[in-house]
Amino acid sequence: MGRIEIGKKAPAFALQDETGAKVKLSDLAGQWVVLYFYPKDDTPGCTVEACEFTSGLSGFEKLDAAVFGCSADSPESHRKFIAKHKLKVKLLSDPDHAVMDKYGAWGEKNNYGKKTLGVIRSTALIDPEGLVAYHWATVKAAGHAAEVREKLAELAT
């Protein structure tokens, strides 16, 4: 499992979004990027998190930040999730977990005493130079978007 470090270059990625278009970290240079990893489209915690990022999106945009959610789900699954919950965040598809692995978001999880491999709910905040400005290695879905926005406001000023 990868480890990312604050102050180091964020791992490069090129993933499909919900429309099938490629999103590359290199194309996002010059702005802040919030990259949050979540287990599965349209599950309770993931829906809460995506809806909170959506409702707070204008706050991120005012700070010149793009917000991306990332899971192993397909672009088609992402489109359904977006339509069902009127999401405004872009969702990236990482079906082979390669990007999640680089960001420490894929690995062993302990779920009610049972160890399984899966997506570790986590978030990377990447600065306009492409460096990791902050990393939440594990997060709780509810309230996380506000926490990220507060940290962004603190670092972006």
N, C-alpha and C positions, 0 to 999 in steps of 0.2 A: 504494500500500500504506500502510495506517495505521501510525502509530507510537504506542506508549503510553509514558507517562513515569511514573516512580516519583513518588508524591506527588500526582499528578493524578487526577481522577475517572476511574474505569474506564468504558469504553464500555458503554452500556446494551445489554442483549440480552433477547430473549424467543424461546426455541427449544423445540422439542418434545423430550421425553426419549424413552426407549425404549418407554414406554407410550402415547405420543402426548400426554401432558399438557404444558402450557406451563410452562417454567421461566423466570422473569424475575429478572434481577439485583436489581431493586427489592424483590422478595419475600424476598430473602436478607439484607436489611439487618440488622445486629446480630450477624452471625457472619462468620467468615473464610470465604473462598471460594477453592478451588484450581481453576483452569480450565486444563486441559491440552489442547492441540491435537495431534492425531495423524492420520497420513495415511489409514489404512484398517483397518476391522475385520478381525480374524483374520489379520493378516499377522505375520510373526515378531517384529519390533521392537515393534509395537503391542500384541501379545499379552503380551510381556515387561513392557512398561510398565503395562498395565492390571492384570496379575496382581500386580505389585509394589505398585501403589496399593491394590488389594484387600487384600493381605496386611497392609499397613500401615494400613488404614482406622481401626482402633480408636485408633491413635496420633494420627490427625488429629481424630477425634471427641473425644478427651480435650482437645484444644486448641480445641474448638468450631469446627471447620472442616468445611465440606461440600466433597466432591471431585466434580468433573465432568470427564469426558472429552468432547471435541468433535471430530467429523469430518463429512465431507459424506455419510456413509452414512445410509440411511433408518432410521426407528425399528424397522422389521422386521429389518433387518440387525443393528442393535444388540441386539435381543432374542435373536437366534441366537448372536451373539458372547458375550453374557452367559451364556446357557444352556450353551454349549459349554465355557466356562472357569470357570463358577461365579463370575462377577464380582459384586462388591458395590458398585462405583461406578456412579453414574448416567451415562448416555451421552446427549449432546445431538446433534441432527441439524441441520447447517448446509448444506443442499444447494446454496444459491447463493453460499456462501462470504462472505456479507455480514459476519457477525460475525468470521470469521477475518481478513477484510481489515482491520476496525477494530483488531484486536489484533496486526496485523503477522504473522499466521500464514498468509497466503496470498501467494504471490509466486514470483519466479524462484528456482529451485533448480538447483544444478550437480550433476548425477548422473553420475559417471564421465566428466566432460568434456562432457556433453550438457546444455544449458540447457533446462529445462522449467518450466512453471507448475504449482504444486502446493502442498500443505499443508506448511508449515514446522513441524516438531516444536518446540513452544515451550510455555511455561507462564506464566500470570499468577497472582500471589498478591494477592487483593483483601482489604483490611481491613474490619472491621465498619462503617466509615463509607462504604464504597464507593470507597475510593481504592486505587490501585495501590500495594501495599506492596513488591512485588518483581516482576521480570520476567526470565525466562530466554528470550532471543531465539532461541536454538537449543540443543537438548539431545540427549543420547544417551539412548536408552530405558533401558538397564540401569543401575540404581542411582539413577535420577532421583527416584523417589518418596522415597527416604531423604533425598536432598539437599533436597527441598522441605520435608519434615517438620522437618529440622534448622533450616532458615531460619525456618519458621513458629514453632517453639519459641523461637527467639531473639527474634523480633519480637513474639510474643504475650505475653511476660512483662514 
